[in-house]
Amino acid sequence: MNLNDIYTELIMEHNSNKENKRSLEHADACKRGHNPSCGDDITLEIAFDGEIIEDASYTGSGCAISQASTSIMIDLIKGKSKKEALNLVDRFLKMIKREIIDEEELEELEDAMALKNISNMPARVKCAVLTWHTLKEVVEEY
């Protein structure tokens, strides 16, 4: 099995994973991300413990890429500080823009690395980055 097959399998696995797709009972912050060009629509909910993202979840609908990207991101940010989360957003966006291609620099993104080839599909980039931009907004506003 080659790396692209593994990445595709990982995206499909996260798309169907419902662990993070739920309402958060005690959310401290909530932000909607919407992409009118394709219909992706997510609401990101976060519970903070001081500067730490204690829990996060999302509701909404969209394509497999937007749903997988959101699930992957949530798994990645739980337990991280706001600053660490913003650094991950920056790294992810740079990966998608091909500003970072070094595998070692991208390892911090863990499963989110599965989305790096989305940059080869310009129409799908907005699907992958929607949730990351939403996270940035909610963390900066909270």
C-alpha angles and dihedrals in degrees: 000000000000127000094258090056090050091049092048091049091049092051092050091047092053092044091059095039109105097184093102096032102091141091115273110230098209104029116166093195136024130185133176121220118195133179107195093187093067105012099247107154124176135167113207118205123191134187114202131201099199105298094346125095099232097179140351137186141164142214129195141073141270146121124318092262096054093044093047092046090053094048092047092048093050092051088050099049101045108112093013126119120247089253092051090048092052090049089053091050090052092048093047093050091047089051091053091048089049091240088127118040101152107114092214092056090049097049090090087068091063109182091006087076085077087075097055094099090058085088086074089063107057093186090059098046092086089053092055098043100042095090093043092055089047091052091050091052095047094047093047092048097046 
